[in-house]
Amino acid sequence: MSVAANLPTWAQLPRDTAAELNLDIDQETDLVTLAQFHHNETGIRTRLNQLIVEAFGRKVPITANHRLIASLPIETIWTTNYDKLIENSFNEVGKRVDVRITKGNFTAPMRGKDVTLYKMHGDVGTPEVATLTKDDYEVYGIKNEIFFNALKGDLISKTFLFLGFSFTDPNIDYILSRIRLSMGENAQQHYFVMRWPQKPLDEQDMKANARYDYDMVRLQLRIGDLKRYGIKALMIDDFAEITEILETLNRRVHSKNIMISGSVSVYPVMDQKRLEDLSVLLGRETIKRGYNLVSGVGLGIGGSVLIGALTQFYQPDQDNGRLTDRITMRPFPQIDRNDPKRKEVNTQYRRDMITTVGYTVFVSGNKVDATGVQIPADGVREEFAISAELGKLPIPIGATGDMAREIWGEVTADLAQFFPTVNAKKLTELGELFDILGDTSHDNQAWVDAVFKIIALTQT
């Protein structure tokens, strides 16, 4: 999972130590034992600790996969990685992470945490206690009993999705052995995303082909063996497919959440009453059709959207669930315009909101500058950029003008890019619906109907 951030794989990490032992890393399969050999020969862990710090202590960019994981409503993560990419990705979207590395972390749990991260084999910040050698693995259940018991409880009560392990990863055998010891007859269903062995590039390379055939046989046996632990193997051809899996999970988890983005200070395209009526209708229909509303209460738009949503929510004889589950209003913090951190805070605030939705609907989007001149709303533009980055589906009502019109033009110019899961046949229908959103001759109801038809189209 961290390779995309230019961090080493298990096979790359001990390359120098193998050379020091006069061993060929490419011929070694048991890398935990290799680390033990080095420790046996030197009598100290200094070099191994240094390897961890040098390899994982560098500042590296957060990967797309880590961002996708952080946007899921996950409360618990277990990792064998030493790097800090997971906690950094959650921090980026404003989620509080209770990181547990040592026994001491269990005695002072974080209040108001959003996710608990168990770094079961240690962290780059404390390499001296990281699980790395064979000795470390063999005494893990004794030295880290509190981790072992927490893992046992989670394996029984939660469904695990294993990501980033190859079927030859040395960590996985140790983890599976703990699952076996922990589960007994209380097997929960778990899932393991695993890559098929890669075919040799040279079809005439007999040695490579023999190795591929051997790996295929061994993998099939491994898949059967995983069933003993209540683990279903989900096979992929390339690790890049993990991104597609996480994007799909995000879409499904957040598919009921819609963010209404927009602001208006002047009304050059349509009159104030019509735009307010449209906003009220959007809010009402969002709740009426079973979706949940998220809004940053943009000037001139958010208030009307809220009125529509609340009016529908409190309709008599309707069970709409809990208000806090259906309507999320997050007015932006009022920060002085001259504060140098204002833009950074607002960007983070937007990212936090957009992380929780599946769709972003854009309405109008203008403001006036310090001189009173109308300009496009850069905040709405930023919300579009964040939505695209996080894989959220944009639905701009271009007929409302201003920034929504600009966004509508960009999206309609390349629908396949912004709606990657929609097949060619549905893209035609999608294009027709977007045509309605850009046509000023339609009424409010037609635009709102088109919005929800687009949502329905992307969910089937």
N, C-alpha and C positions, 0 to 999 in steps of 0.2 A: 504493500500500500504506500510505502514511502519512496519507492524507486523513482517515481515520477518527479520527486523533489531532488533527484540526484544524490540520494543516500544509498549506501551499499546494500546488496543482498547478503544473505547469510553466506553464500559461497564466496563473495568478494571480501568480506570483513577479515577473515583470518589468513589472507593470501601471504602476507609478510611473515606471519608466525610459522606458517607451513614451510616457507623457504628457510627459515632459521633452523628448522628441524630436518632439513634436507629431504622434505616431502613435496610431492607435486599436488597442489591444491585441486587440480582438475581430475585427479584420480581418487580424491578423498570424498566419501559420501557421509561419513559420520563426523560432522564438524564439531559437535560437542566433545567427542572423544579427542579430536585434534587439539581443542583448547586445553583439555586435561593433560595431554601429552606435554604441551608447552609448560604448563604449570608444574608438572612432575620434574621436567628437566631443569627449570630455573629455580623452583622452590618459592617463587614469589608471583604475585598477580600484577605487578606494576605495568608490565608491557601490555597485558590484556586490558587493564583499566585504561591505559593510554589509547589503545585502539578504539575503545568506545567513545572516549572524549573527542578524539580527532575526527572520527567518522560521523558522530551524531551531534557534536557541539556546534557545528556551523549553522549560521542563520540561513535558512532555505525558504523558498516560497511555499505557501499553503497550496496543496493540489486541489484539482476540481473534485476528486473523490472525497477528500476530507471536508470540503465545503458542503457537499451533498449530505454527508453523514451528519454534520453539525446542524443542518436544516431539518432533519427528521426529529420527531418527538421521542427521542430515545433518552431513557433515564439511567441506563447502565451500559458501560463499555468495559470490556476486558481486552488488554493488549499485551503482547510479548515484545513489542518494539520499545527501544530505549529513547527514541527521539520525542520531541515535544509538539509534533504536528497536530495531534488530536486536540490537546488542550488549547493550542493556539487557534485552531479553527473554531472551536466553541466560543472562545473569548472574542473572536472577530465579530460574531453575531450577537454579542452581548449576553451570552449564557454563562452562568457561574459554574465552574467545574471543581468538584471536590476530588482532588488527585490523591490517590492512596498508593504509596510506594513502600512504606515501612509500617511496622506494627504501630508506631507512634501516631500515624495518620488516622488510625481507627478510634483513638481515644479522644480526638477533638474534631468531630465532624463539622463541616461547614454549614452554617445556617443559611437558609434561602437558596440552597444549591439547585441547579437545574439538571445536572448530570453527575453521576459518580463514575470516575475513571480509575479502574484498577490496573496499575502497571505491574503485572504479576511477576515479571522478570527484572524489574528495576528501571532505573532512569539514568540518563546521561549525567545528571547532576550528582549521582551517588554511585559511581561505577564500582567502588570497592565492595558493595553489597549486591551487585547485579548477579543474576543467575546466568552463568556462562559456561562453567566447566561441568564435567560429569559429576564431580563431587557435589556441586551446587544443586544439580537436578535430583540426585539421589537422596539428599537430606531435605529437599524442599518441603515435604509434608510435615517435617519436624520443626524446622527453623521458621517456616511461614505458615504455621497451623491456622492462624487467623485468616489468612488468604484462602487456604484450603477449605475452611469451613464456609467462608463467604461464597466461594465458587460452587461448592456443593449445594448451597441453598439456592443460588441463581439457576443452576442447571436443572434443579427440580421444579422451580417455580416460573422460569422464563423460557422463551424460545430464543435460541442462539442462531445467529447468522455468521458463519465463519468466512472471513474475507482475507485475501492476500496470502494464503498458504498454498504452497505447491505440495503435491503428494510426496515429495522427497524432503520437505522442510523438516529439520531435526526437531523443531519445537513441537510439531503436531503429535508425534508419538507420545511425548511426555504429557501433553494435554489430554490426549485420549485415554491414557492410563489413569489419569485423575478422574476423568468422567466415569470410567468403568468402576473405579473404587467408590465413587460418590453416588452413582445412580441406583445401583441395585436393580430392583424391579420397578422403580419409580421413573422410568424413562419418559422424558419429555421429547417432543419432536423438534429436532434441530436441522439446520440446513448448512451445507458446506459447498461453497462455490469453488470448483476445481477445474483447472485447465487440462485439456487433452495434451498428451505429449506432442511436440512439434515434429512434423515430418522433415526429413533431411532435405536440404536445398539441392544436393547433388544426388539424383536418383541412382547414379551408378556407384555411389559409395557404399560398398557391401557392408563394411563395418558399421557405418552409421545407420544403415537400414536394419541391420540385425539388432542394434541397440534400440531403435525405435520399436521394433516388433516386441522386444523384451519388455520395454517400458509399458507398452499397451497391455500386455498380459498381466503385468504386475499391477497396473492401475485398475484393471477390472477386478482383480482380487481385492485391492484396497477398497473399491466401491462396495463390494460385498461385505468386507470387514466393518465398514462404517455403520452398517445396519445394526451391528451388535450394540452400538452406542445410541441408537435411536436417531442416527444422522442420515439424512437423505442427501446424496451427492447431486449437485446441479452443475452440469458440465458446460464449459465454454471453450471456444477455440482460441480466444485471445484475452489477455487480462484487460484489454480496453473495454471488453463487454461489461466489466464490473461497473463502469461509469453508466452504461445504459440501464443496468439493473437498478442502481441507486437513483437515477433520474426517474425511472418508472415508479419506484417506491415513493419518491417525493410527490409525483403527480397524483398518485392514488391517495396518499395520506392527506394531502392538502387540496384535493379536488373539490371539496365543498366550501373552501374559503376563497372569497373574492375581495380584492382590494379596489376601492374606488379612488383613483388618483386624479387630482385636478384643482385648479384655483382660478379665480376670475376677479379682476378689479374693474375692468371696463367691458362693455358689451358691443364689440364691433361687428360680430357675426350674427348673433341672434339676441332678441331682447331679454331683459333680465327675468321677466316672469316665465318665459318659455324655458329658459335654462334652469331656473329653480324648479319648475314643474318636472322637467326631465330628471333632475337629481332626486327629487322626491320619489318619482316612479321607479328609478333604479334601486333605491333603498327598499321600497315596499316590495318590489318583485324579487329582490334577493332573498328576503325572508319568506315570502309567500311560496317560492319555488323550492324551498328546502335548503338554501345555501346560507352561509354565514358571512357576515359583513366585517371587513377590516377597513378602517379609514384613519388617515392622519388629520382629518378635519380641515381640509384645505379651504382657504378663504373663498367664500361665496358658493362653494360646492358642498363641503363636508356637512355643514349645518342642515342643509336641505335633505341630503342623503340620510342623515340621522333621523330627521323628522319622519321620513317615509318608512324607515326600518322600524322605528319604535311604534309608529301607528299600526303597522301590520302585526308586529309582535304582540301587541296588547289587544288584538281583535278578540272578542268574546267567542267562547266555544272552540278555541283552538289550543292544542297542546304544542307549544313551540319550544319546550325544553327550558333550559336555564338561560337567562338573559346574557350572562357572562360568556356562555358558550356560543351564542348566536351573533352577538354584536360586540366588536372590539373597537373602541374609539381611542385613539392615541394622539391627542393634540401635541404639537411640537413644543419642546421647551422654549421658553421665551429668553433668548440670549441676546445681549447687546450686539448690534450690527458691527461694532468695532472690535468685538472680542475675537482674537486670532484663532480661537478654537471653535468658533461658531460653526463653520462649514464642516469641520471634522465631526463634531457632535451630531449635526443634522444628517450627515451621510451615514453614520453608524445607526442613527435612529431609523432612517429609512430602511436600511439593510435588515434591522431587527424585525420590522413589520413585514417586509416582503418575503422574508424567510418562511413565514407561516402560511403563505397563500399559494394557491395554484394558478390564479388568474389575476391580472391587473387590468382594470377598465379605466381608460383615460378620457376625461371630459375637459374640453376647453384647455386652459393652461396659459394664463397671461398674468402680468403684474405691472406695476408702474415703478420706474426707477426713482432715484432721489430728486430728479428734476420734474417728475410728473409725467414722463413719456411712457407710453405703453411698450412693453417688451415681452418676449416669450418667457414663460416661467421655467427657469433653469432647474428648479427643484423637481418639476414634473419630468423634465428631460433626464435628470439623474435617476428618478424612479424607473423610468423605462430602461436605462442602461443597466441598473441593478437587476431588474426583472430578467433581462436577456442573459446576463451573466449567470444567474441562478436557475435558468431554465424555466422560468414562469411564463405562462402564455399571455401575450399582450393583446388587448382588444380595445383599440382606440376608436372612439366615435368621431371620425374625421369631420363630420358635418358640423360639429360644434366649434370648429376652427382652432386657431392659435396652435399651441404645441400639440394638441391632439391631432390636428390636421397634418403636421409634420410627421408625427409618429405613424399615422395611418399611411402616409405615402411610403415610408420606409418599409413597413410591414407588408403592404400589398405588393411592393416591388419584388419581394422574395418570401412568399408565404411558406415555401418548403423549409426555409432556414428557421423561421420562427415557430413553425408547427411541424417538427421533424417526424412525429409519430403518425401524421395524417397521410394516408395513402393517396396515390395519384387521382383516383376516382373522387375521393372526398375533397381533394384540394380544389376541384372545380366548383363544388358546392360551397366550399369555404370562401372562394373568391367571389361568388355571387352574394354571399352574406356580407362580405366586406364592402362590396359595391353599395349595398344599402346603407351601411354605416357612413359612407362618404358622400351620400346623395342628400343634399339639403331639401329636396322636394318631399321627402318622407316625413311623417309625423313622429312624435316622441315614442308612441307605442311600437311603431315599426322598428325603430332603432333598438329599443329595449328587447323586443322579441328576437331580433337578429343577434344581439349579445348572447342571449341564453341558448339560441340555436347553435351558435359557435361552440359554446361550452358543452352542450349535449353531443355535438358532432365529435369532439375530441375525447369524449369519455366512452365511446362505443367502439 
